[in-house]
Amino acid sequence: MLVARVIVDVMLKPEILDPQGRAVQGALGRLGLTGVADVRQGKQFVIDIDGELDEDRRAKFEELAGELLSNPVIEDYRMTVVANDEAGA
Amino acid sequence: MLVARVIVDVMLKPEILDPQGRAVQGALGRLGLTGVADVRQGKQFVIDIDGELDEDRRAKFEELAGELLSNPVIEDYRMTVVANDEAGA
């Protein structure tokens, strides 16, 4: 069956403070990992689609990635199509 | 300066129910994207390290990725070194 897999990574914009990332940075240091300069924590959506991801659905997808999956005021998103072809059921 | 960037993706194991992903799947459908078969939502950590990521620090990193950044009972993680060389300041 034709299936597509799309990954959407959502990350706070660089100028937005990331307290979760900062907490992880501190914890990594305390637990013995030296030289951690910066940590940013984001979200990742792995989305499987039935059938091929054609132009129309891809455009709709881009729209929803920018408006539903991420908050355009404070977040950036990156959409990656990792598969768009024949795959096992 | 020598810097390394590591990305750790943390995702619920396939057999664990993902209510956030299920909610996103429903919302994508209601907002007009057809054929969404499955959505899984995970976390992504983007970590910048001062200096090269040598074998020792890499092993420490793997340990912390599996214990601090993810919960091994319910989550899988994937660690990707995306840069480990000279970069602009």
Backbone of each chain as nested JSON, in Angstrom:
{
  "chains": [
    {"id": "A", "residues": [
      {"number": 1, "name": "MET", "atoms": {"N": [0.844, -1.207, 0.0], "CA": [0.0, 0.0, 0.0], "C": [0.875, 1.251, 0.0]}},
      {"number": 2, "name": "LEU", "atoms": {"N": [0.405, 2.241, -0.716], "CA": [1.148, 3.499, -0.779], "C": [0.939, 4.276, 0.52]}},
      {"number": 3, "name": "VAL", "atoms": {"N": [2.021, 4.572, 1.208], "CA": [1.911, 5.388, 2.414], "C": [3.005, 6.444, 2.408]}},
      {"number": 4, "name": "ALA", "atoms": {"N": [2.763, 7.516, 3.138], "CA": [3.766, 8.568, 3.289], "C": [3.981, 8.815, 4.768]}},
      {"number": 5, "name": "ARG", "atoms": {"N": [5.19, 9.117, 5.133], "CA": [5.479, 9.488, 6.517], "C": [6.1, 10.884, 6.53]}},
      {"number": 6, "name": "VAL", "atoms": {"N": [5.541, 11.735, 7.37], "CA": [6.024, 13.113, 7.47], "C": [6.425, 13.371, 8.913]}},
      {"number": 7, "name": "ILE", "atoms": {"N": [7.567, 13.993, 9.104], "CA": [7.998, 14.371, 10.447], "C": [7.992, 15.889, 10.552]}},
      {"number": 8, "name": "VAL", "atoms": {"N": [7.324, 16.412, 11.57], "CA": [7.304, 17.852, 11.811], "C": [8.001, 18.121, 13.142]}},
      {"number": 9, "name": "ASP", "atoms": {"N": [9.117, 18.852, 13.061], "CA": [9.839, 19.254, 14.272], "C": [9.431, 20.675, 14.62]}},
      {"number": 10, "name": "VAL", "atoms": {"N": [9.043, 20.892, 15.866], "CA": [8.617, 22.217, 16.315], "C": [9.554, 22.665, 17.427]}},
      {"number": 11, "name": "MET", "atoms": {"N": [10.127, 23.847, 17.28], "CA": [11.134, 24.317, 18.232], "C": [10.846, 25.781, 18.552]}},
      {"number": 12, "name": "LEU", "atoms": {"N": [11.044, 26.161, 19.809], "CA": [10.915, 27.573, 20.164], "C": [11.878, 28.406, 19.32]}},
      {"number": 13, "name": "LYS", "atoms": {"N": [11.454, 29.592, 18.905], "CA": [12.359, 30.473, 18.156], "C": [13.586, 30.776, 19.012]}},
      {"number": 14, "name": "PRO", "atoms": {"N": [14.733, 31.014, 18.359], "CA": [15.98, 31.199, 19.121], "C": [15.908, 32.313, 20.158]}},
      {"number": 15, "name": "GLU", "atoms": {"N": [15.11, 33.348, 19.904], "CA": [15.075, 34.485, 20.838], "C": [14.121, 34.26, 22.01]}},
      {"number": 16, "name": "ILE", "atoms": {"N": [13.389, 33.134, 21.999], "CA": [12.454, 32.843, 23.089], "C": [13.148, 32.007, 24.16]}},
      {"number": 17, "name": "LEU", "atoms": {"N": [13.027, 32.432, 25.414], "CA": [13.632, 31.705, 26.53], "C": [13.03, 30.295, 26.63]}},
      {"number": 18, "name": "ASP", "atoms": {"N": [13.88, 29.294, 26.873], "CA": [13.43, 27.899, 26.939], "C": [13.779, 27.325, 28.32]}},
      {"number": 19, "name": "PRO", "atoms": {"N": [12.899, 27.509, 29.305], "CA": [13.23, 27.066, 30.668], "C": [13.407, 25.554, 30.79]}},
      {"number": 20, "name": "GLN", "atoms": {"N": [12.649, 24.766, 30.003], "CA": [12.835, 23.301, 30.039], "C": [14.233, 22.942, 29.564]}},
      {"number": 21, "name": "GLY", "atoms": {"N": [14.639, 23.546, 28.447], "CA": [15.979, 23.28, 27.923], "C": [17.05, 23.675, 28.924]}},
      {"number": 22, "name": "ARG", "atoms": {"N": [16.841, 24.817, 29.585], "CA": [17.8, 25.291, 30.566], "C": [17.912, 24.318, 31.738]}},
      {"number": 23, "name": "ALA", "atoms": {"N": [16.773, 23.761, 32.164], "CA": [16.774, 22.795, 33.261], "C": [17.529, 21.524, 32.862]}},
      {"number": 24, "name": "VAL", "atoms": {"N": [17.301, 21.065, 31.622], "CA": [18.007, 19.87, 31.145], "C": [19.505, 20.139, 31.067]}},
      {"number": 25, "name": "GLN", "atoms": {"N": [19.866, 21.352, 30.608], "CA": [21.287, 21.715, 30.528], "C": [21.948, 21.61, 31.903]}},
      {"number": 26, "name": "GLY", "atoms": {"N": [21.279, 22.129, 32.927], "CA": [21.813, 22.045, 34.282], "C": [21.938, 20.613, 34.754]}},
      {"number": 27, "name": "ALA", "atoms": {"N": [20.913, 19.812, 34.467], "CA": [20.917, 18.418, 34.932], "C": [22.022, 17.617, 34.249]}},
      {"number": 28, "name": "LEU", "atoms": {"N": [22.209, 17.82, 32.941], "CA": [23.276, 17.095, 32.227], "C": [24.626, 17.409, 32.86]}},
      {"number": 29, "name": "GLY", "atoms": {"N": [24.85, 18.68, 33.186], "CA": [26.109, 19.083, 33.815], "C": [26.289, 18.436, 35.183]}},
      {"number": 30, "name": "ARG", "atoms": {"N": [25.236, 18.481, 35.995], "CA": [25.328, 17.901, 37.349], "C": [25.569, 16.398, 37.301]}},
      {"number": 31, "name": "LEU", "atoms": {"N": [25.059, 15.74, 36.241], "CA": [25.195, 14.282, 36.151], "C": [26.473, 13.862, 35.432]}},
      {"number": 32, "name": "GLY", "atoms": {"N": [27.35, 14.814, 35.145], "CA": [28.686, 14.435, 34.713], "C": [29.031, 14.65, 33.256]}},
      {"number": 33, "name": "LEU", "atoms": {"N": [28.134, 15.268, 32.479], "CA": [28.488, 15.565, 31.093], "C": [29.052, 16.985, 31.039]}},
      {"number": 34, "name": "THR", "atoms": {"N": [30.32, 17.102, 30.68], "CA": [30.967, 18.417, 30.718], "C": [30.745, 19.179, 29.407]}},
      {"number": 35, "name": "GLY", "atoms": {"N": [30.798, 20.494, 29.504], "CA": [30.819, 21.341, 28.314], "C": [29.509, 21.467, 27.572]}},
      {"number": 36, "name": "VAL", "atoms": {"N": [28.384, 21.314, 28.248], "CA": [27.098, 21.486, 27.568], "C": [26.828, 22.988, 27.42]}},
      {"number": 37, "name": "ALA", "atoms": {"N": [26.875, 23.49, 26.207], "CA": [26.772, 24.927, 25.972], "C": [25.326, 25.392, 25.901]}},
      {"number": 38, "name": "ASP", "atoms": {"N": [24.452, 24.58, 25.339], "CA": [23.066, 25.012, 25.164], "C": [22.178, 23.795, 24.914]}},
      {"number": 39, "name": "VAL", "atoms": {"N": [20.967, 23.844, 25.455], "CA": [19.976, 22.799, 25.185], "C": [18.663, 23.478, 24.839]}},
      {"number": 40, "name": "ARG", "atoms": {"N": [18.022, 23.04, 23.767], "CA": [16.681, 23.507, 23.411], "C": [15.784, 22.283, 23.329]}},
      {"number": 41, "name": "GLN", "atoms": {"N": [14.6, 22.4, 23.908], "CA": [13.668, 21.274, 23.863], "C": [12.492, 21.607, 22.972]}},
      {"number": 42, "name": "GLY", "atoms": {"N": [12.197, 20.706, 22.054], "CA": [11.076, 20.929, 21.156], "C": [10.179, 19.708, 21.068]}},
      {"number": 43, "name": "LYS", "atoms": {"N": [9.212, 19.775, 20.155], "CA": [8.276, 18.68, 19.942], "C": [8.524, 18.059, 18.579]}},
      {"number": 44, "name": "GLN", "atoms": {"N": [8.185, 16.789, 18.472], "CA": [8.299, 16.119, 17.185], "C": [7.01, 15.333, 16.918]}},
      {"number": 45, "name": "PHE", "atoms": {"N": [6.443, 15.545, 15.745], "CA": [5.256, 14.8, 15.335], "C": [5.648, 13.862, 14.196]}},
      {"number": 46, "name": "VAL", "atoms": {"N": [5.339, 12.577, 14.346], "CA": [5.569, 11.599, 13.281], "C": [4.203, 11.206, 12.744]}},
      {"number": 47, "name": "ILE", "atoms": {"N": [3.929, 11.543, 11.5], "CA": [2.582, 11.434, 10.941], "C": [2.586, 10.503, 9.738]}},
      {"number": 48, "name": "ASP", "atoms": {"N": [1.775, 9.455, 9.811], "CA": [1.637, 8.514, 8.697], "C": [0.363, 8.835, 7.933]}},
      {"number": 49, "name": "ILE", "atoms": {"N": [0.494, 8.869, 6.629], "CA": [-0.614, 9.239, 5.753], "C": [-0.904, 8.079, 4.822]}},
      {"number": 50, "name": "ASP", "atoms": {"N": [-2.19, 7.774, 4.649], "CA": [-2.572, 6.77, 3.644], "C": [-2.436, 7.376, 2.265]}},
      {"number": 51, "name": "GLY", "atoms": {"N": [-1.822, 6.629, 1.374], "CA": [-1.708, 7.087, -0.003], "C": [-0.58, 8.081, -0.174]}},
      {"number": 52, "name": "GLU", "atoms": {"N": [-0.398, 8.483, -1.405], "CA": [0.703, 9.375, -1.736], "C": [0.416, 10.794, -1.235]}},
      {"number": 53, "name": "LEU", "atoms": {"N": [1.472, 11.511, -0.848], "CA": [1.312, 12.906, -0.433], "C": [1.475, 13.781, -1.675]}},
      {"number": 54, "name": "ASP", "atoms": {"N": [0.36, 14.072, -2.33], "CA": [0.445, 14.874, -3.565], "C": [0.532, 16.357, -3.227]}},
      {"number": 55, "name": "GLU", "atoms": {"N": [0.584, 17.186, -4.251], "CA": [0.802, 18.63, -4.07], "C": [-0.268, 19.291, -3.192]}},
      {"number": 56, "name": "ASP", "atoms": {"N": [-1.539, 18.948, -3.458], "CA": [-2.647, 19.559, -2.713], "C": [-2.581, 19.241, -1.226]}},
      {"number": 57, "name": "ARG", "atoms": {"N": [-2.396, 17.949, -0.918], "CA": [-2.362, 17.554, 0.481], "C": [-1.1, 18.094, 1.154]}},
      {"number": 58, "name": "ARG", "atoms": {"N": [-0.036, 18.192, 0.375], "CA": [1.2, 18.718, 0.942], "C": [1.033, 20.189, 1.338]}},
      {"number": 59, "name": "ALA", "atoms": {"N": [0.338, 20.944, 0.482], "CA": [0.094, 22.357, 0.783], "C": [-0.772, 22.487, 2.043]}},
      {"number": 60, "name": "LYS", "atoms": {"N": [-1.81, 21.644, 2.138], "CA": [-2.679, 21.652, 3.319], "C": [-1.866, 21.31, 4.57]}},
      {"number": 61, "name": "PHE", "atoms": {"N": [-0.978, 20.358, 4.398], "CA": [-0.115, 19.919, 5.484], "C": [0.768, 21.064, 5.987]}},
      {"number": 62, "name": "GLU", "atoms": {"N": [1.38, 21.763, 5.053], "CA": [2.25, 22.901, 5.416], "C": [1.45, 23.923, 6.213]}},
      {"number": 63, "name": "GLU", "atoms": {"N": [0.214, 24.18, 5.761], "CA": [-0.641, 25.156, 6.426], "C": [-0.918, 24.717, 7.868]}},
      {"number": 64, "name": "LEU", "atoms": {"N": [-1.271, 23.436, 8.033], "CA": [-1.612, 22.945, 9.372], "C": [-0.371, 22.833, 10.264]}},
      {"number": 65, "name": "ALA", "atoms": {"N": [0.776, 22.497, 9.677], "CA": [2.013, 22.429, 10.471], "C": [2.337, 23.802, 11.047]}},
      {"number": 66, "name": "GLY", "atoms": {"N": [2.051, 24.847, 10.278], "CA": [2.356, 26.203, 10.727], "C": [1.304, 26.802, 11.644]}},
      {"number": 67, "name": "GLU", "atoms": {"N": [0.113, 26.202, 11.687], "CA": [-0.963, 26.831, 12.468], "C": [-1.511, 25.943, 13.578]}},
      {"number": 68, "name": "LEU", "atoms": {"N": [-1.565, 24.632, 13.345], "CA": [-2.09, 23.72, 14.372], "C": [-0.966, 23.114, 15.204]}},
      {"number": 69, "name": "LEU", "atoms": {"N": [0.082, 22.63, 14.52], "CA": [1.149, 21.921, 15.231], "C": [2.135, 22.869, 15.897]}},
      {"number": 70, "name": "SER", "atoms": {"N": [2.249, 24.088, 15.383], "CA": [3.166, 25.041, 16.001], "C": [2.456, 26.376, 16.195]}},
      {"number": 71, "name": "ASN", "atoms": {"N": [2.964, 27.153, 17.126], "CA": [2.457, 28.5, 17.37], "C": [3.4, 29.476, 16.661]}},
      {"number": 72, "name": "PRO", "atoms": {"N": [2.946, 30.075, 15.557], "CA": [3.876, 30.871, 14.738], "C": [4.433, 32.1, 15.45]}},
      {"number": 73, "name": "VAL", "atoms": {"N": [3.839, 32.492, 16.556], "CA": [4.348, 33.659, 17.285], "C": [5.661, 33.325, 18.001]}},
      {"number": 74, "name": "ILE", "atoms": {"N": [5.748, 32.108, 18.535], "CA": [6.925, 31.781, 19.347], "C": [7.707, 30.573, 18.839]}},
      {"number": 75, "name": "GLU", "atoms": {"N": [7.157, 29.841, 17.845], "CA": [7.822, 28.609, 17.431], "C": [8.118, 28.578, 15.922]}},
      {"number": 76, "name": "ASP", "atoms": {"N": [9.187, 27.89, 15.589], "CA": [9.494, 27.557, 14.196], "C": [9.189, 26.089, 13.977]}},
      {"number": 77, "name": "TYR", "atoms": {"N": [8.837, 25.72, 12.744], "CA": [8.667, 24.298, 12.468], "C": [9.482, 23.916, 11.239]}},
      {"number": 78, "name": "ARG", "atoms": {"N": [9.817, 22.631, 11.165], "CA": [10.493, 22.086, 9.995], "C": [9.768, 20.808, 9.619]}},
      {"number": 79, "name": "MET", "atoms": {"N": [9.341, 20.726, 8.38], "CA": [8.575, 19.573, 7.924], "C": [9.453, 18.743, 6.983]}},
      {"number": 80, "name": "THR", "atoms": {"N": [9.57, 17.461, 7.252], "CA": [10.409, 16.578, 6.448], "C": [9.585, 15.38, 5.989]}},
      {"number": 81, "name": "VAL", "atoms": {"N": [9.52, 15.154, 4.692], "CA": [8.844, 13.962, 4.18], "C": [9.886, 12.861, 4.118]}},
      {"number": 82, "name": "VAL", "atoms": {"N": [9.759, 11.855, 5.005], "CA": [10.79, 10.818, 5.067], "C": [10.456, 9.614, 4.21]}},
      {"number": 83, "name": "ALA", "atoms": {"N": [9.2, 9.483, 3.814], "CA": [8.842, 8.381, 2.917], "C": [7.612, 8.81, 2.138]}},
      {"number": 84, "name": "ASN", "atoms": {"N": [7.573, 8.469, 0.887], "CA": [6.414, 8.822, 0.075], "C": [6.284, 7.795, -1.031]}},
      {"number": 85, "name": "ASP", "atoms": {"N": [6.199, 6.538, -0.608], "CA": [6.204, 5.492, -1.623], "C": [5.67, 4.172, -1.072]}},
      {"number": 86, "name": "GLU", "atoms": {"N": [5.786, 3.161, -1.87], "CA": [5.377, 1.794, -1.521], "C": [6.026, 1.356, -0.205]}},
      {"number": 87, "name": "ALA", "atoms": {"N": [5.241, 0.764, 0.682], "CA": [5.803, 0.224, 1.924], "C": [4.954, -0.952, 2.377]}},
      {"number": 88, "name": "GLY", "atoms": {"N": [5.5, -1.761, 3.251], "CA": [4.752, -2.897, 3.778], "C": [3.518, -2.429, 4.542]}},
      {"number": 89, "name": "ALA", "atoms": {"N": [2.495, -3.248, 4.586], "CA": [1.229, -2.864, 5.242], "C": [1.446, -2.634, 6.734]}}
    ]},
    {"id": "B", "residues": [
      {"number": 1, "name": "MET", "atoms": {"N": [35.88, 27.782, 16.74], "CA": [35.888, 26.918, 17.921], "C": [35.252, 25.57, 17.593]}},
      {"number": 2, "name": "LEU", "atoms": {"N": [35.789, 24.53, 18.195], "CA": [35.243, 23.2, 17.962], "C": [33.953, 23.024, 18.756]}},
      {"number": 3, "name": "VAL", "atoms": {"N": [32.871, 22.722, 18.075], "CA": [31.607, 22.458, 18.769], "C": [30.952, 21.235, 18.17]}},
      {"number": 4, "name": "ALA", "atoms": {"N": [30.109, 20.592, 18.962], "CA": [29.351, 19.449, 18.473], "C": [27.879, 19.727, 18.736]}},
      {"number": 5, "name": "ARG", "atoms": {"N": [27.042, 19.253, 17.856], "CA": [25.598, 19.346, 18.082], "C": [25.009, 17.946, 18.029]}},
      {"number": 6, "name": "VAL", "atoms": {"N": [24.236, 17.624, 19.048], "CA": [23.614, 16.314, 19.139], "C": [22.104, 16.507, 19.227]}},
      {"number": 7, "name": "ILE", "atoms": {"N": [21.359, 15.72, 18.484], "CA": [19.901, 15.757, 18.572], "C": [19.419, 14.438, 19.147]}},
      {"number": 8, "name": "VAL", "atoms": {"N": [18.623, 14.511, 20.204], "CA": [18.041, 13.314, 20.8], "C": [16.524, 13.375, 20.599]}},
      {"number": 9, "name": "ASP", "atoms": {"N": [15.998, 12.415, 19.853], "CA": [14.552, 12.295, 19.65], "C": [14.02, 11.252, 20.607]}},
      {"number": 10, "name": "VAL", "atoms": {"N": [12.999, 11.604, 21.353], "CA": [12.397, 10.684, 22.325], "C": [10.946, 10.453, 21.926]}},
      {"number": 11, "name": "MET", "atoms": {"N": [10.581, 9.181, 21.801], "CA": [9.235, 8.852, 21.317], "C": [8.668, 7.725, 22.183]}},
      {"number": 12, "name": "LEU", "atoms": {"N": [7.379, 7.774, 22.465], "CA": [6.748, 6.664, 23.179], "C": [6.952, 5.373, 22.399]}},
      {"number": 13, "name": "LYS", "atoms": {"N": [7.156, 4.267, 23.089], "CA": [7.28, 2.975, 22.419], "C": [5.991, 2.692, 21.638]}},
      {"number": 14, "name": "PRO", "atoms": {"N": [6.102, 1.95, 20.528], "CA": [4.925, 1.724, 19.666], "C": [3.728, 1.126, 20.404]}},
      {"number": 15, "name": "GLU", "atoms": {"N": [3.98, 0.315, 21.429], "CA": [2.862, -0.341, 22.111], "C": [2.216, 0.537, 23.183]}},
      {"number": 16, "name": "ILE", "atoms": {"N": [2.775, 1.72, 23.433], "CA": [2.214, 2.614, 24.45], "C": [1.217, 3.575, 23.793]}},
      {"number": 17, "name": "LEU", "atoms": {"N": [0.032, 3.692, 24.373], "CA": [-0.993, 4.592, 23.853], "C": [-0.508, 6.045, 23.903]}},
      {"number": 18, "name": "ASP", "atoms": {"N": [-0.774, 6.794, 22.847], "CA": [-0.317, 8.18, 22.754], "C": [-1.527, 9.1, 22.578]}},
      {"number": 19, "name": "PRO", "atoms": {"N": [-2.139, 9.53, 23.685], "CA": [-3.376, 10.331, 23.568], "C": [-3.148, 11.685, 22.899]}},
      {"number": 20, "name": "GLN", "atoms": {"N": [-1.976, 12.288, 23.094], "CA": [-1.695, 13.564, 22.425], "C": [-1.672, 13.376, 20.915]}},
      {"number": 21, "name": "GLY", "atoms": {"N": [-0.978, 12.314, 20.487], "CA": [-0.913, 12.02, 19.058], "C": [-2.3, 11.743, 18.492]}},
      {"number": 22, "name": "ARG", "atoms": {"N": [-3.116, 11.013, 19.256], "CA": [-4.472, 10.695, 18.817], "C": [-5.308, 11.972, 18.665]}},
      {"number": 23, "name": "ALA", "atoms": {"N": [-5.131, 12.906, 19.597], "CA": [-5.863, 14.181, 19.523], "C": [-5.447, 14.971, 18.279]}},
      {"number": 24, "name": "VAL", "atoms": {"N": [-4.146, 14.986, 18.005], "CA": [-3.653, 15.702, 16.818], "C": [-4.188, 15.042, 15.552]}},
      {"number": 25, "name": "GLN", "atoms": {"N": [-4.221, 13.721, 15.55], "CA": [-4.752, 12.995, 14.385], "C": [-6.194, 13.42, 14.1]}},
      {"number": 26, "name": "GLY", "atoms": {"N": [-7.014, 13.488, 15.166], "CA": [-8.399, 13.917, 14.99], "C": [-8.492, 15.344, 14.481]}},
      {"number": 27, "name": "ALA", "atoms": {"N": [-7.657, 16.221, 15.039], "CA": [-7.715, 17.633, 14.651], "C": [-7.291, 17.825, 13.198]}},
      {"number": 28, "name": "LEU", "atoms": {"N": [-6.245, 17.113, 12.77], "CA": [-5.796, 17.229, 11.37], "C": [-6.925, 16.833, 10.427]}},
      {"number": 29, "name": "GLY", "atoms": {"N": [-7.628, 15.758, 10.773], "CA": [-8.74, 15.307, 9.948], "C": [-9.868, 16.332, 9.893]}},
      {"number": 30, "name": "ARG", "atoms": {"N": [-10.244, 16.866, 11.074], "CA": [-11.339, 17.841, 11.115], "C": [-10.988, 19.111, 10.355]}},
      {"number": 31, "name": "LEU", "atoms": {"N": [-9.694, 19.442, 10.294], "CA": [-9.282, 20.679, 9.625], "C": [-8.979, 20.458, 8.148]}},
      {"number": 32, "name": "GLY", "atoms": {"N": [-9.276, 19.274, 7.639], "CA": [-9.274, 19.117, 6.192], "C": [-8.149, 18.297, 5.586]}},
      {"number": 33, "name": "LEU", "atoms": {"N": [-7.289, 17.688, 6.42], "CA": [-6.254, 16.835, 5.851], "C": [-6.773, 15.4, 5.839]}},
      {"number": 34, "name": "THR", "atoms": {"N": [-6.941, 14.84, 4.668], "CA": [-7.535, 13.51, 4.565], "C": [-6.487, 12.417, 4.718]}},
      {"number": 35, "name": "GLY", "atoms": {"N": [-6.935, 11.25, 5.17], "CA": [-6.095, 10.055, 5.145], "C": [-4.988, 10.008, 6.174]}},
      {"number": 36, "name": "VAL", "atoms": {"N": [-5.149, 10.688, 7.305], "CA": [-4.122, 10.617, 8.342], "C": [-4.293, 9.298, 9.095]}},
      {"number": 37, "name": "ALA", "atoms": {"N": [-3.343, 8.384, 8.935], "CA": [-3.478, 7.038, 9.484], "C": [-3.013, 6.969, 10.932]}},
      {"number": 38, "name": "ASP", "atoms": {"N": [-1.981, 7.736, 11.285], "CA": [-1.439, 7.647, 12.638], "C": [-0.578, 8.875, 12.927]}},
      {"number": 39, "name": "VAL", "atoms": {"N": [-0.637, 9.33, 14.174], "CA": [0.228, 10.427, 14.614], "C": [0.828, 10.038, 15.951]}},
      {"number": 40, "name": "ARG", "atoms": {"N": [2.134, 10.197, 16.081], "CA": [2.8, 9.992, 17.374], "C": [3.511, 11.296, 17.713]}},
      {"number": 41, "name": "GLN", "atoms": {"N": [3.402, 11.714, 18.97], "CA": [4.058, 12.951, 19.377], "C": [5.197, 12.641, 20.329]}},
      {"number": 42, "name": "GLY", "atoms": {"N": [6.351, 13.177, 20.04], "CA": [7.501, 12.958, 20.9], "C": [8.208, 14.249, 21.25]}},
      {"number": 43, "name": "LYS", "atoms": {"N": [9.362, 14.115, 21.892], "CA": [10.169, 15.258, 22.288], "C": [11.461, 15.259, 21.487]}},
      {"number": 44, "name": "GLN", "atoms": {"N": [12.008, 16.445, 21.31], "CA": [13.3, 16.549, 20.644], "C": [14.197, 17.488, 21.452]}},
      {"number": 45, "name": "PHE", "atoms": {"N": [15.412, 17.023, 21.728], "CA": [16.389, 17.851, 22.423], "C": [17.518, 18.179, 21.45]}},
      {"number": 46, "name": "VAL", "atoms": {"N": [17.822, 19.453, 21.303], "CA": [18.953, 19.887, 20.483], "C": [20.02, 20.406, 21.437]}},
      {"number": 47, "name": "ILE", "atoms": {"N": [21.154, 19.715, 21.471], "CA": [22.156, 19.963, 22.5], "C": [23.481, 20.368, 21.861]}},
      {"number": 48, "name": "ASP", "atoms": {"N": [23.977, 21.55, 22.232], "CA": [25.271, 22.024, 21.74], "C": [26.32, 21.784, 22.802]}},
      {"number": 49, "name": "ILE", "atoms": {"N": [27.445, 21.239, 22.371], "CA": [28.529, 20.876, 23.28], "C": [29.775, 21.65, 22.89]}},
      {"number": 50, "name": "ASP", "atoms": {"N": [30.477, 22.203, 23.879], "CA": [31.766, 22.835, 23.606], "C": [32.805, 21.759, 23.348]}},
      {"number": 51, "name": "GLY", "atoms": {"N": [33.588, 21.934, 22.318], "CA": [34.664, 20.995, 22.037], "C": [34.157, 19.756, 21.33]}},
      {"number": 52, "name": "GLU", "atoms": {"N": [35.082, 18.908, 20.991], "CA": [34.756, 17.705, 20.242], "C": [34.031, 16.698, 21.134]}},
      {"number": 53, "name": "LEU", "atoms": {"N": [33.139, 15.914, 20.538], "CA": [32.458, 14.852, 21.295], "C": [33.291, 13.584, 21.142]}},
      {"number": 54, "name": "ASP", "atoms": {"N": [34.207, 13.359, 22.088], "CA": [35.075, 12.182, 21.992], "C": [34.352, 10.947, 22.534]}},
      {"number": 55, "name": "GLU", "atoms": {"N": [35.028, 9.821, 22.519], "CA": [34.413, 8.538, 22.894], "C": [33.844, 8.552, 24.318]}},
      {"number": 56, "name": "ASP", "atoms": {"N": [34.608, 9.092, 25.269], "CA": [34.175, 9.095, 26.668], "C": [32.888, 9.901, 26.849]}},
      {"number": 57, "name": "ARG", "atoms": {"N": [32.908, 11.12, 26.295], "CA": [31.739, 11.974, 26.475], "C": [30.556, 11.411, 25.697]}},
      {"number": 58, "name": "ARG", "atoms": {"N": [30.834, 10.75, 24.6], "CA": [29.747, 10.173, 23.821], "C": [29.06, 9.041, 24.59]}},
      {"number": 59, "name": "ALA", "atoms": {"N": [29.882, 8.226, 25.284], "CA": [29.328, 7.138, 26.092], "C": [28.487, 7.705, 27.236]}},
      {"number": 60, "name": "LYS", "atoms": {"N": [28.992, 8.756, 27.881], "CA": [28.255, 9.412, 28.967], "C": [26.922, 9.955, 28.425]}},
      {"number": 61, "name": "PHE", "atoms": {"N": [26.994, 10.52, 27.247], "CA": [25.82, 11.083, 26.596], "C": [24.764, 10.013, 26.346]}},
      {"number": 62, "name": "GLU", "atoms": {"N": [25.198, 8.894, 25.804], "CA": [24.268, 7.785, 25.529], "C": [23.576, 7.355, 26.815]}},
      {"number": 63, "name": "GLU", "atoms": {"N": [24.358, 7.286, 27.893], "CA": [23.819, 6.867, 29.185], "C": [22.735, 7.847, 29.647]}},
      {"number": 64, "name": "LEU", "atoms": {"N": [23.039, 9.15, 29.544], "CA": [22.087, 10.159, 30.02], "C": [20.874, 10.26, 29.088]}},
      {"number": 65, "name": "ALA", "atoms": {"N": [21.073, 10.047, 27.792], "CA": [19.944, 10.08, 26.861], "C": [18.945, 8.981, 27.207]}},
      {"number": 66, "name": "GLY", "atoms": {"N": [19.483, 7.842, 27.642], "CA": [18.62, 6.713, 27.966], "C": [18.008, 6.769, 29.358]}},
      {"number": 67, "name": "GLU", "atoms": {"N": [18.532, 7.634, 30.227], "CA": [18.048, 7.643, 31.611], "C": [17.478, 8.976, 32.06]}},
      {"number": 68, "name": "LEU", "atoms": {"N": [18.069, 10.078, 31.589], "CA": [17.577, 11.4, 31.998], "C": [16.578, 11.952, 30.971]}},
      {"number": 69, "name": "LEU", "atoms": {"N": [16.947, 11.862, 29.691], "CA": [16.11, 12.483, 28.66], "C": [14.916, 11.624, 28.282]}},
      {"number": 70, "name": "SER", "atoms": {"N": [15.027, 10.328, 28.479], "CA": [13.889, 9.456, 28.162], "C": [13.634, 8.519, 29.337]}},
      {"number": 71, "name": "ASN", "atoms": {"N": [12.435, 8.014, 29.383], "CA": [12.044, 7.023, 30.385], "C": [12.088, 5.653, 29.716]}},
      {"number": 72, "name": "PRO", "atoms": {"N": [13.092, 4.824, 30.057], "CA": [13.285, 3.576, 29.311], "C": [12.117, 2.597, 29.419]}},
      {"number": 73, "name": "VAL", "atoms": {"N": [11.249, 2.798, 30.388], "CA": [10.105, 1.893, 30.539], "C": [9.082, 2.114, 29.415]}},
      {"number": 74, "name": "ILE", "atoms": {"N": [8.883, 3.365, 29.045], "CA": [7.819, 3.648, 28.067], "C": [8.303, 4.347, 26.806]}},
      {"number": 75, "name": "GLU", "atoms": {"N": [9.585, 4.777, 26.781], "CA": [10.039, 5.57, 25.631], "C": [11.289, 4.982, 24.98]}},
      {"number": 76, "name": "ASP", "atoms": {"N": [11.384, 5.199, 23.674], "CA": [12.609, 4.919, 22.935], "C": [13.29, 6.247, 22.622]}},
      {"number": 77, "name": "TYR", "atoms": {"N": [14.619, 6.217, 22.492], "CA": [15.287, 7.439, 22.057], "C": [16.211, 7.13, 20.882]}},
      {"number": 78, "name": "ARG", "atoms": {"N": [16.463, 8.149, 20.096], "CA": [17.428, 8.048, 19.009], "C": [18.359, 9.248, 19.103]}},
      {"number": 79, "name": "MET", "atoms": {"N": [19.641, 8.982, 19.134], "CA": [20.628, 10.04, 19.291], "C": [21.367, 10.221, 17.973]}},
      {"number": 80, "name": "THR", "atoms": {"N": [21.412, 11.441, 17.467], "CA": [22.065, 11.72, 16.198], "C": [23.081, 12.847, 16.398]}},
      {"number": 81, "name": "VAL", "atoms": {"N": [24.324, 12.584, 16.043], "CA": [25.347, 13.639, 16.086], "C": [25.3, 14.345, 14.735]}},
      {"number": 82, "name": "VAL", "atoms": {"N": [24.82, 15.588, 14.719], "CA": [24.663, 16.276, 13.428], "C": [25.872, 17.131, 13.086]}},
      {"number": 83, "name": "ALA", "atoms": {"N": [26.702, 17.434, 14.052], "CA": [27.93, 18.185, 13.759], "C": [28.94, 17.84, 14.823]}},
      {"number": 84, "name": "ASN", "atoms": {"N": [30.173, 17.68, 14.415], "CA": [31.222, 17.374, 15.388], "C": [32.522, 17.923, 14.849]}},
      {"number": 85, "name": "ASP", "atoms": {"N": [32.5, 19.222, 14.544], "CA": [33.691, 19.795, 13.903], "C": [33.697, 21.307, 14.012]}},
      {"number": 86, "name": "GLU", "atoms": {"N": [34.638, 21.918, 13.336], "CA": [34.822, 23.373, 13.303], "C": [33.52, 24.062, 12.876]}},
      {"number": 87, "name": "ALA", "atoms": {"N": [33.147, 25.11, 13.613], "CA": [31.947, 25.879, 13.228], "C": [32.148, 27.321, 13.641]}},
      {"number": 88, "name": "GLY", "atoms": {"N": [31.384, 28.218, 13.057], "CA": [31.464, 29.633, 13.411], "C": [31.085, 29.835, 14.862]}},
      {"number": 89, "name": "ALA", "atoms": {"N": [31.606, 30.885, 15.481], "CA": [31.359, 31.139, 16.906], "C": [29.865, 31.379, 17.17]}}
    ]}
  ]
}
